[in-house]
Amino acid sequence: MVSKRAGQVIEDYEIVEQIWQGSTSGVYLAKATSNNSQYGPYVAIKLLNTRRSRFRNSVHIAQFKKQAMIAMELNHPNIVKAYKFFQDDHDIGMIMEYVPGKSMRQWSMERTFSLDEVIMIFKAMLLALAHLEEHKIVHKDVKPENILISPDMQLIKLTDFGYATRKSFFSWDKFPYAGTERYMAPERRTGQATYKSDIYSLGKVVEEFLIKCNCEVPDYIIAILKNCINPDPKSRYEHASTAYKDLEFLIEYHRKKDALRHHF
């Protein structure tokens, strides 16, 4: 995507093109200007829109900085890494890991994910959510647009912590109702955001793509999914790590069971 920012140099990286544009920020692909650039040959740079950055004390700037601080403390193979937050006279932004590929939503416009691929994404995102829980972070906007996938599916990463909040006694959520309604847990409509509401959102994503793959889904997958998207939080998985362990165990159990049956 052609961008007016092409050629701009930020922190030893030159902007090549725009990858994505949202209402408050844009994401750009940038290449290193030297062989010893700190974060590798390519990065993604997320910049707050200029019209927003004029208001230096706005809630959007505060939330953008909070997003960067949250993302920078995370280090997991299924979460896009944020390297650095910066603010100068012209721009407010952050330098992030570049993931070659597209969002799950973009891929879905070109192809249909198979059952095995949907399960791969399910597992990767459960691991990402488990990592967030370890850091007391709720993402609040798990959806196909925020899941980046490389063409060979070796990289599956959660991104965009724009609405993320930290769960602590003293925390205050500036955007309690923010998110995407289609994937939002029922309790989110009352302003509540928990680890369980992220699990619900992921479950709705997986449910959507299992329907799209038009394949026969094993009963145990359906059972796990139901425990993710139960409208009642009390009947939902308590932790993403538990759902992941159930999924891993049952996949392996049925794989061995099928191999034994075919052997005889």
Backbone bond lengths (Angstrom), bond angles and torsions (degrees), N, CA, C in turn:
res aa  C-N    CA-C-N  psi(-1)  N-CA   C-N-CA  omega(-1)  CA-C   N-CA-C  phi
1 M - - - 1.449 - - 1.526 108.72 -
2 V 1.336 116.87 121.24 1.456 121.18 -178.00 1.523 109.02 -65.13
3 S 1.326 116.23 137.89 1.453 121.00 -178.02 1.518 110.46 -133.91
4 K 1.340 115.62 144.97 1.460 120.88 175.45 1.526 110.80 -65.45
5 R 1.326 116.58 -18.52 1.460 120.88 -178.92 1.529 112.70 -85.72
6 A 1.319 118.20 -6.03 1.467 120.50 -179.80 1.530 109.76 -54.56
7 G 1.343 115.08 130.00 1.461 120.56 -178.73 1.515 113.55 97.19
8 Q 1.326 117.56 -16.60 1.470 120.65 178.22 1.524 109.48 -68.15
9 V 1.317 117.31 136.42 1.459 122.04 -179.39 1.528 109.60 -106.10
10 I 1.312 115.11 127.06 1.463 122.51 178.14 1.525 108.24 -131.05
11 E 1.319 116.52 120.86 1.468 121.33 176.32 1.534 112.67 51.20
12 D 1.301 117.81 46.62 1.479 123.44 179.08 1.521 113.68 71.08
13 Y 1.319 117.57 18.42 1.467 121.08 176.74 1.521 109.49 -127.73
14 E 1.325 114.98 133.48 1.462 120.82 -179.08 1.524 110.15 -100.79
15 I 1.317 116.19 126.53 1.463 120.85 -179.76 1.530 110.07 -66.67
16 V 1.327 115.09 130.59 1.466 121.73 -179.14 1.523 110.61 -99.64
17 E 1.324 115.88 -50.91 1.462 120.36 -177.64 1.522 110.19 -160.25
18 Q 1.310 115.22 165.12 1.451 120.41 176.60 1.525 109.76 -87.13
19 I 1.324 116.05 134.67 1.466 121.89 179.76 1.515 110.59 -95.86
20 W 1.324 115.84 -38.50 1.470 120.61 -173.14 1.514 109.89 -155.79
21 Q 1.341 116.20 147.78 1.454 120.80 176.70 1.519 109.54 -132.22
22 G 1.321 116.47 125.67 1.449 121.81 176.29 1.511 110.44 -113.36
23 S 1.337 116.23 -172.38 1.459 120.10 -176.99 1.522 112.95 -72.38
24 T 1.319 117.53 -28.92 1.465 120.26 -177.34 1.523 114.06 -118.78
25 S 1.327 118.29 -11.49 1.465 120.15 -177.34 1.522 111.29 -154.03
26 G 1.322 114.85 164.24 1.456 121.31 176.36 1.515 109.74 -130.89
27 V 1.330 116.15 153.81 1.463 121.16 179.12 1.524 108.45 -118.24
28 Y 1.343 115.77 134.96 1.461 121.54 -174.45 1.523 111.22 -128.22
29 L 1.318 115.61 142.57 1.466 121.29 171.42 1.522 107.52 -82.19
30 A 1.331 116.00 132.85 1.466 120.24 179.21 1.520 109.91 -134.03
31 K 1.323 116.65 144.36 1.464 121.37 -179.51 1.529 110.30 -111.34
32 A 1.309 115.26 150.93 1.465 121.04 -178.40 1.524 110.51 -66.29
33 T 1.325 115.85 143.55 1.456 120.54 177.90 1.526 112.20 -93.47
34 S 1.343 116.40 -3.74 1.460 120.16 176.75 1.525 109.36 -149.79
35 N 1.318 116.38 165.77 1.461 121.25 -178.11 1.523 113.24 -73.40
36 N 1.309 116.92 -15.59 1.467 119.46 -178.19 1.529 112.62 -111.50
37 S 1.323 116.00 25.26 1.462 119.74 176.63 1.529 109.28 -61.07
38 Q 1.304 116.55 139.47 1.463 123.60 -165.96 1.527 114.96 -60.38
39 Y 1.329 117.27 -35.46 1.459 119.63 -170.71 1.530 114.49 -108.96
40 G 1.338 116.64 17.25 1.454 119.51 177.90 1.514 112.51 98.27
41 P 1.331 117.21 -178.70 1.468 121.07 -172.82 1.530 115.15 -68.53
42 Y 1.335 117.51 -29.09 1.462 121.03 -178.93 1.523 110.62 -136.31
43 V 1.321 116.20 145.39 1.455 122.28 173.41 1.526 108.48 -139.08
44 A 1.311 115.30 166.65 1.456 121.20 168.55 1.524 106.54 -106.84
45 I 1.321 116.68 136.00 1.463 120.98 178.38 1.522 108.56 -117.15
46 K 1.311 115.65 122.13 1.461 121.16 178.41 1.513 108.29 -100.26
47 L 1.328 116.63 124.20 1.463 121.71 -177.10 1.518 110.76 -120.76
48 L 1.313 116.24 134.08 1.453 120.79 173.59 1.520 108.01 -67.46
49 N 1.323 116.43 136.88 1.461 119.27 -178.92 1.533 110.81 -56.70
50 T 1.331 115.87 141.11 1.457 121.73 -176.09 1.517 112.22 -55.28
51 R 1.325 117.17 -40.13 1.460 119.65 -177.72 1.516 111.43 -65.40
52 R 1.340 116.75 -25.44 1.459 119.68 176.60 1.530 110.65 -81.02
53 S 1.339 116.19 -39.53 1.461 119.61 -172.48 1.524 112.97 -69.65
54 R 1.344 117.64 -11.10 1.462 119.80 176.06 1.529 111.26 -65.57
55 F 1.310 115.26 -28.22 1.458 119.95 -177.77 1.525 108.15 -95.94
56 R 1.313 115.35 88.44 1.456 121.14 -168.72 1.525 113.81 -65.05
57 N 1.319 118.93 -18.46 1.458 121.03 -179.40 1.528 112.22 -110.48
58 S 1.319 116.70 14.85 1.462 119.70 -175.60 1.522 111.66 -70.86
59 V 1.325 115.00 158.27 1.459 121.32 178.95 1.523 110.58 -64.12
60 H 1.338 116.97 -29.03 1.467 120.79 -179.55 1.527 111.31 -67.93
61 I 1.317 116.39 -38.86 1.465 119.55 178.16 1.523 110.13 -68.26
62 A 1.327 115.87 -42.75 1.466 120.14 178.72 1.522 110.81 -61.04
63 Q 1.342 116.32 -41.29 1.455 119.87 -179.83 1.518 111.48 -70.52
64 F 1.337 116.96 -35.69 1.467 120.68 177.94 1.525 110.35 -63.27
65 K 1.325 116.08 -43.52 1.464 120.09 178.66 1.527 110.31 -65.34
66 K 1.317 116.74 -40.44 1.465 120.84 178.02 1.524 110.16 -61.92
67 Q 1.347 115.96 -42.78 1.464 121.29 177.38 1.515 110.82 -56.90
68 A 1.339 116.13 -45.12 1.463 120.83 -179.02 1.525 111.00 -64.73
69 M 1.330 116.78 -44.43 1.468 120.49 -178.71 1.519 110.92 -62.69
70 I 1.340 117.15 -40.54 1.463 121.01 178.15 1.525 110.07 -65.08
71 A 1.325 116.69 -49.49 1.468 120.76 -176.74 1.519 112.26 -63.36
72 M 1.332 117.43 -34.36 1.456 121.13 -175.75 1.527 113.05 -70.00
73 E 1.321 117.65 -23.33 1.467 118.98 -179.77 1.525 112.58 -86.35
74 L 1.327 116.86 -7.06 1.457 120.85 -179.00 1.524 110.96 -91.22
75 N 1.314 115.77 141.19 1.462 120.65 178.78 1.522 108.48 -146.03
76 H 1.334 115.45 93.98 1.463 120.79 -175.64 1.521 108.90 -149.63
77 P 1.336 118.18 141.52 1.474 120.42 -177.47 1.529 114.31 -62.93
78 N 1.323 118.12 -16.52 1.464 120.44 179.88 1.529 112.81 -107.39
79 I 1.331 115.54 19.23 1.461 121.28 176.16 1.530 108.47 -132.86
80 V 1.328 116.54 132.13 1.463 120.24 178.24 1.528 108.94 -62.53
81 K 1.319 115.99 127.86 1.458 121.89 -177.02 1.526 110.72 -80.57
82 A 1.327 115.68 132.60 1.464 121.58 172.22 1.518 107.81 -101.75
83 Y 1.329 117.10 125.67 1.450 121.26 -175.13 1.527 113.92 -92.11
84 K 1.346 116.16 -43.97 1.460 117.94 -170.92 1.527 111.20 -156.90
85 F 1.321 115.50 140.79 1.466 122.58 171.47 1.522 107.26 -99.79
86 F 1.333 117.14 140.60 1.470 119.30 176.89 1.528 110.03 -141.54
87 Q 1.309 114.12 151.67 1.459 121.21 178.27 1.520 107.70 -148.12
88 D 1.344 116.16 123.79 1.462 120.28 177.52 1.522 109.17 -134.15
89 D 1.315 116.36 -164.36 1.471 119.93 -177.12 1.521 112.94 -68.43
90 H 1.337 116.53 -18.01 1.465 119.87 -174.29 1.526 113.71 -113.63
91 D 1.319 117.39 -35.53 1.455 119.76 -171.96 1.519 113.17 -137.25
92 I 1.315 114.39 154.23 1.459 123.43 169.99 1.520 105.42 -125.97
93 G 1.328 116.19 124.20 1.459 117.13 -176.37 1.509 113.22 -165.85
94 M 1.327 114.77 -174.71 1.452 120.33 175.19 1.519 110.24 -143.50
95 I 1.320 114.44 147.77 1.460 121.83 177.96 1.515 107.89 -96.95
96 M 1.332 116.36 129.54 1.458 121.56 -173.50 1.529 111.25 -131.52
97 E 1.304 114.17 164.80 1.459 121.90 172.67 1.527 109.62 -60.54
98 Y 1.322 116.17 136.36 1.462 120.50 174.79 1.524 109.05 -92.65
99 V 1.321 116.29 125.47 1.461 121.89 178.10 1.517 108.10 -106.99
100 P 1.338 118.42 108.80 1.469 120.07 178.79 1.520 109.29 -67.49
101 G 1.298 117.15 122.06 1.458 120.33 -178.21 1.511 110.90 145.40
102 K 1.334 115.24 -152.30 1.463 120.63 -176.54 1.524 109.38 -142.13
103 S 1.322 114.32 171.50 1.460 118.11 175.53 1.530 109.31 -74.96
104 M 1.312 114.82 160.85 1.462 120.09 177.55 1.531 110.85 -57.31
105 R 1.329 115.93 -36.92 1.467 120.46 177.90 1.517 111.12 -64.65
106 Q 1.328 117.08 -45.53 1.463 120.42 -179.60 1.528 111.16 -62.86
107 W 1.345 116.91 -43.79 1.463 119.90 178.57 1.524 110.73 -60.72
108 S 1.334 116.88 -37.47 1.464 120.56 -176.16 1.524 112.40 -65.46
109 M 1.321 116.73 -18.26 1.456 120.17 177.43 1.526 111.73 -81.24
110 E 1.327 115.84 -12.56 1.459 120.96 -177.96 1.523 113.17 -111.71
111 R 1.331 116.77 -22.65 1.456 120.21 -172.78 1.523 110.10 -155.64
112 T 1.318 115.50 168.37 1.458 121.34 175.69 1.523 108.83 -109.72
113 F 1.313 117.22 128.00 1.459 120.99 177.81 1.528 109.51 -73.37
114 S 1.321 116.08 138.40 1.464 120.70 177.23 1.527 109.36 -78.53
115 L 1.320 116.04 170.08 1.464 121.16 177.21 1.522 110.54 -57.16
116 D 1.331 116.84 -47.53 1.469 120.58 -179.20 1.524 111.51 -60.99
117 E 1.321 116.83 -37.99 1.464 120.56 -179.33 1.526 111.38 -69.93
118 V 1.331 116.59 -39.89 1.467 119.74 177.68 1.528 110.06 -63.17
119 I 1.322 116.37 -39.66 1.467 120.05 178.68 1.532 110.35 -66.46
120 M 1.333 117.39 -38.51 1.475 120.82 175.58 1.524 111.05 -58.11
121 I 1.323 115.77 -44.20 1.469 121.03 179.57 1.529 110.25 -66.46
122 F 1.326 116.01 -42.13 1.465 122.39 177.61 1.525 110.53 -55.66
123 K 1.310 116.21 -50.07 1.468 121.55 -178.42 1.530 111.21 -64.03
124 A 1.335 116.36 -44.54 1.464 120.15 -178.83 1.525 111.14 -61.33
125 M 1.333 116.23 -41.85 1.463 119.77 -178.31 1.524 112.29 -74.27
126 L 1.311 117.91 -30.65 1.471 120.17 173.80 1.528 110.08 -63.43
127 L 1.322 116.31 -40.13 1.468 120.22 177.14 1.533 110.75 -65.42
128 A 1.325 116.04 -39.23 1.467 119.91 177.99 1.530 110.41 -63.30
129 L 1.329 116.72 -44.77 1.468 120.31 -179.72 1.527 111.35 -66.38
130 A 1.317 116.75 -35.68 1.474 120.21 177.05 1.530 110.03 -62.22
131 H 1.342 116.25 -39.51 1.466 120.64 178.65 1.530 110.42 -66.14
132 L 1.332 116.78 -40.75 1.457 120.04 177.54 1.523 110.92 -60.86
133 E 1.328 115.71 -41.89 1.460 119.47 -179.81 1.529 111.32 -62.75
134 E 1.309 116.67 -38.15 1.470 120.58 177.38 1.527 110.94 -59.02
135 H 1.334 115.51 -30.47 1.465 120.69 -179.62 1.533 111.92 -99.31
136 K 1.348 116.38 10.25 1.470 121.88 177.67 1.535 112.33 59.53
137 I 1.328 114.95 41.70 1.463 120.96 -178.77 1.525 110.43 -119.43
138 V 1.328 116.00 134.22 1.466 122.56 173.19 1.521 107.40 -109.41
139 H 1.322 117.13 127.31 1.465 121.75 -175.23 1.522 111.71 -73.34
140 K 1.316 117.33 -46.36 1.463 126.02 176.09 1.529 115.64 76.58
141 D 1.318 119.07 -3.79 1.466 118.90 -179.50 1.524 111.16 -147.87
142 V 1.331 115.82 49.92 1.469 120.54 176.45 1.528 107.57 -74.38
143 K 1.317 115.68 119.43 1.467 121.73 -178.34 1.528 108.45 -159.99
144 P 1.338 118.40 165.33 1.479 120.40 -177.20 1.524 113.60 -57.74
145 E 1.327 117.38 -31.06 1.465 120.73 179.80 1.524 111.75 -67.07
146 N 1.322 117.51 -22.35 1.465 121.45 -177.12 1.524 113.31 -105.23
147 I 1.323 116.33 16.43 1.466 121.45 174.82 1.529 107.42 -116.34
148 L 1.329 116.85 111.53 1.466 121.30 -178.82 1.519 110.12 -94.43
149 I 1.336 116.05 137.44 1.463 121.76 -175.36 1.527 109.53 -135.75
150 S 1.326 116.30 129.89 1.468 120.53 176.65 1.528 109.45 -76.01
151 P 1.339 117.99 159.24 1.468 120.49 -177.49 1.525 113.99 -56.09
152 D 1.348 117.82 -34.25 1.463 120.54 -179.36 1.535 112.37 -91.18
153 M 1.328 116.46 3.44 1.469 124.07 179.03 1.534 112.72 62.20
154 Q 1.321 116.65 20.26 1.456 119.71 175.56 1.530 111.02 -79.91
155 L 1.323 115.87 -21.07 1.454 121.28 177.04 1.522 109.04 -117.71
156 I 1.315 116.66 121.23 1.464 122.72 176.38 1.523 105.94 -133.38
157 K 1.336 116.92 110.99 1.464 119.71 -169.02 1.525 112.99 -135.92
158 L 1.317 114.33 138.03 1.461 122.01 174.66 1.521 108.70 -82.19
159 T 1.332 116.41 139.32 1.461 120.38 -179.67 1.525 110.69 -138.68
160 D 1.309 115.95 179.13 1.463 126.36 174.93 1.530 112.97 64.00
161 F 1.326 115.07 91.89 1.459 121.65 178.73 1.529 111.38 -102.78
162 G 1.342 114.97 32.06 1.457 121.29 -177.10 1.514 114.60 -60.62
163 Y 1.333 117.14 -31.34 1.465 120.62 179.97 1.530 112.15 -109.33
164 A 1.315 116.90 3.73 1.464 120.54 -174.88 1.517 111.27 -61.08
165 T 1.343 114.91 150.20 1.457 120.36 178.74 1.522 109.58 -137.60
166 R 1.290 115.32 152.87 1.460 120.85 178.27 1.517 109.01 -98.21
167 K 1.319 116.71 131.48 1.451 121.38 -178.04 1.524 109.72 -89.02
168 S 1.313 115.27 105.40 1.460 120.57 174.72 1.515 108.07 -150.24
169 F 1.303 116.14 165.72 1.458 121.19 -176.97 1.528 111.58 -60.09
170 F 1.335 116.01 -32.88 1.453 120.50 -174.49 1.529 113.14 -98.75
171 S 1.330 117.80 0.01 1.465 119.95 -175.68 1.524 111.44 -71.64
172 W 1.328 114.63 148.70 1.460 121.21 177.15 1.514 108.05 -131.56
173 D 1.304 116.21 123.49 1.458 121.77 -176.33 1.524 109.26 -91.19
174 K 1.332 116.82 113.34 1.466 121.04 -179.50 1.521 112.20 -71.59
175 F 1.337 116.50 -23.27 1.463 120.38 -178.44 1.532 109.57 -128.00
176 P 1.338 118.13 68.83 1.466 120.33 -174.05 1.525 114.58 -64.49
177 Y 1.324 117.23 -24.51 1.462 119.75 -176.99 1.530 112.53 -106.31
178 A 1.331 116.83 4.93 1.464 120.69 -176.47 1.526 110.99 -71.40
179 G 1.315 115.12 150.21 1.464 121.33 -179.82 1.512 109.22 145.82
180 T 1.308 116.72 -165.08 1.460 122.49 179.68 1.524 108.40 -117.56
181 E 1.320 116.07 113.48 1.465 121.73 -169.70 1.524 113.09 -54.14
182 R 1.317 116.26 -36.51 1.464 120.84 -177.28 1.529 112.36 -57.39
183 Y 1.330 117.00 -31.12 1.468 121.33 -176.36 1.538 112.43 -112.96
184 M 1.310 115.69 10.04 1.458 120.55 -172.30 1.531 111.79 -84.43
185 A 1.331 115.93 132.32 1.468 121.13 176.61 1.527 109.56 -65.21
186 P 1.334 117.88 149.38 1.470 120.75 -178.20 1.526 113.68 -53.21
187 E 1.331 117.23 -39.63 1.468 119.70 -177.69 1.521 112.81 -68.83
188 R 1.336 116.96 -19.20 1.460 120.41 178.22 1.532 111.40 -64.32
189 R 1.325 116.25 -26.50 1.462 120.36 -178.98 1.528 112.22 -71.13
190 T 1.324 116.13 -10.66 1.467 120.61 175.78 1.526 110.54 -103.34
191 G 1.321 116.78 5.83 1.456 120.91 178.50 1.512 114.47 93.45
192 Q 1.336 117.63 0.32 1.456 120.93 179.92 1.530 110.34 -86.83
193 A 1.313 116.02 134.73 1.476 121.58 176.78 1.519 108.05 -133.52
194 T 1.317 117.11 120.06 1.456 122.31 -178.53 1.521 109.82 -133.33
195 Y 1.328 115.27 174.03 1.470 119.52 174.97 1.521 109.66 -59.76
196 K 1.321 116.05 -34.71 1.466 120.83 -179.89 1.523 111.88 -66.14
197 S 1.318 116.93 -31.73 1.471 118.63 179.02 1.523 111.03 -71.12
198 D 1.338 117.55 -31.27 1.472 120.52 173.16 1.526 110.90 -67.00
199 I 1.334 116.53 -39.98 1.467 120.89 177.59 1.519 109.95 -61.44
200 Y 1.324 116.64 -41.59 1.463 121.56 177.55 1.536 110.23 -59.53
201 S 1.328 116.25 -48.51 1.472 120.27 -178.73 1.523 111.32 -59.02
202 L 1.328 116.49 -44.24 1.461 120.01 177.95 1.522 110.19 -62.24
203 G 1.326 116.85 -41.80 1.463 120.53 178.59 1.519 112.19 -59.10
204 K 1.328 117.03 -39.78 1.464 120.59 178.89 1.522 111.69 -67.43
205 V 1.330 116.43 -35.13 1.473 120.38 175.87 1.530 109.33 -63.77
206 V 1.331 116.43 -48.91 1.464 121.25 -178.70 1.527 110.33 -62.88
207 E 1.299 117.53 -42.97 1.470 121.43 178.07 1.531 111.10 -57.90
208 E 1.315 116.26 -45.35 1.467 121.28 179.78 1.527 111.93 -58.62
209 F 1.329 116.03 -43.88 1.459 119.03 -174.94 1.528 112.67 -82.40
210 L 1.313 117.52 -21.91 1.465 119.80 172.07 1.528 109.61 -69.49
211 I 1.318 116.85 -37.93 1.470 121.04 176.66 1.527 109.55 -64.71
212 K 1.327 116.23 -42.56 1.464 120.58 -178.81 1.523 113.00 -65.47
213 C 1.344 116.68 -31.27 1.465 118.20 -177.06 1.531 111.50 -74.78
214 N 1.348 116.23 -12.31 1.466 121.71 174.48 1.528 111.44 50.17
215 C 1.341 115.59 47.22 1.457 120.92 -177.61 1.532 109.81 -123.68
216 E 1.312 115.90 167.02 1.451 120.65 178.20 1.529 108.78 -80.33
217 V 1.314 115.57 114.94 1.458 121.57 -176.55 1.521 109.75 -94.61
218 P 1.336 117.77 125.37 1.475 120.53 179.71 1.531 111.85 -57.13
219 D 1.324 115.21 147.02 1.467 120.67 -177.80 1.520 112.52 -57.95
220 Y 1.337 117.15 -36.88 1.461 118.95 -177.03 1.524 111.96 -68.72
221 I 1.342 117.21 -29.80 1.461 120.36 175.03 1.528 109.49 -68.12
222 I 1.328 115.20 -43.27 1.467 120.28 178.57 1.526 110.53 -61.29
223 A 1.330 116.99 -40.30 1.466 121.06 -179.64 1.531 110.89 -63.91
224 I 1.327 116.96 -44.00 1.462 120.86 178.49 1.529 110.14 -64.08
225 L 1.307 115.49 -42.04 1.462 120.37 -179.93 1.531 111.16 -62.25
226 K 1.318 116.44 -41.67 1.468 120.67 178.96 1.524 111.02 -61.53
227 N 1.327 116.12 -35.19 1.465 119.76 177.91 1.529 112.28 -72.93
228 C 1.330 116.14 -16.84 1.470 120.22 176.70 1.531 111.34 -86.15
229 I 1.325 116.81 -36.00 1.467 120.01 -171.55 1.529 113.00 -109.87
230 N 1.314 117.34 18.89 1.462 119.62 175.26 1.536 108.41 -60.69
231 P 1.334 118.17 129.10 1.468 120.65 -179.27 1.528 113.52 -59.07
232 D 1.331 115.87 -28.23 1.459 120.72 179.46 1.525 109.65 -89.32
233 P 1.328 118.43 114.35 1.471 120.05 -178.62 1.523 113.56 -55.98
234 K 1.321 117.26 -30.29 1.462 120.85 -178.91 1.527 111.99 -66.97
235 S 1.326 116.49 -23.03 1.468 121.45 -179.75 1.520 112.37 -100.84
236 R 1.319 116.28 8.98 1.454 122.75 -178.61 1.529 109.67 -97.41
237 Y 1.320 117.08 163.24 1.463 120.28 173.65 1.528 109.96 -54.28
238 E 1.315 116.08 135.23 1.462 121.49 178.44 1.521 110.74 -73.12
239 H 1.351 115.94 -37.14 1.462 121.19 -176.38 1.528 110.35 -137.44
240 A 1.332 116.57 143.65 1.467 121.38 176.09 1.523 110.30 -62.12
241 S 1.330 116.86 -33.86 1.471 120.74 -179.53 1.522 111.36 -62.64
242 T 1.330 117.79 -34.27 1.464 121.65 178.22 1.521 110.46 -68.01
243 A 1.320 116.36 -43.15 1.468 120.55 177.64 1.527 110.23 -61.99
244 Y 1.330 116.11 -40.53 1.473 120.10 179.08 1.525 110.73 -63.28
245 K 1.322 117.36 -44.81 1.466 120.73 -179.69 1.520 111.34 -63.78
246 D 1.325 117.28 -39.94 1.467 120.98 176.54 1.520 110.76 -62.16
247 L 1.317 115.60 -44.18 1.462 120.86 -178.99 1.524 110.92 -63.58
248 E 1.319 117.17 -47.25 1.456 121.99 179.06 1.526 111.49 -60.67
249 F 1.325 116.02 -46.21 1.458 120.99 -177.34 1.527 111.27 -63.04
250 L 1.323 116.54 -46.58 1.464 120.17 -175.61 1.531 111.80 -71.76
251 I 1.316 117.48 -34.66 1.469 120.24 176.21 1.530 109.52 -62.79
252 E 1.329 116.73 -46.59 1.459 121.24 -179.64 1.528 111.15 -66.66
253 Y 1.314 116.80 -40.63 1.471 120.97 179.26 1.525 110.79 -60.37
254 H 1.314 116.76 -47.84 1.470 120.05 -178.10 1.524 111.55 -72.59
255 R 1.331 117.25 -29.48 1.470 119.37 175.34 1.517 110.36 -63.62
256 K 1.327 116.55 -46.02 1.470 120.89 178.98 1.521 111.18 -66.73
257 K 1.311 116.22 -38.32 1.469 121.13 179.53 1.526 110.80 -63.50
258 D 1.338 116.24 -44.07 1.466 120.62 179.06 1.523 111.17 -66.86
259 A 1.338 117.03 -38.94 1.465 120.54 179.39 1.512 110.51 -65.04
260 L 1.313 117.04 -39.22 1.465 121.21 178.86 1.516 111.29 -66.67
261 R 1.323 117.11 -40.65 1.462 121.19 179.91 1.517 110.55 -64.94
262 H 1.342 116.99 -41.75 1.455 120.47 -179.86 1.526 111.65 -70.71
263 H 1.309 116.44 -27.56 1.470 121.03 178.68 1.532 110.88 -64.77
264 F 1.334 114.93 -36.08 1.455 118.86 -179.32 1.523 111.68 -98.80
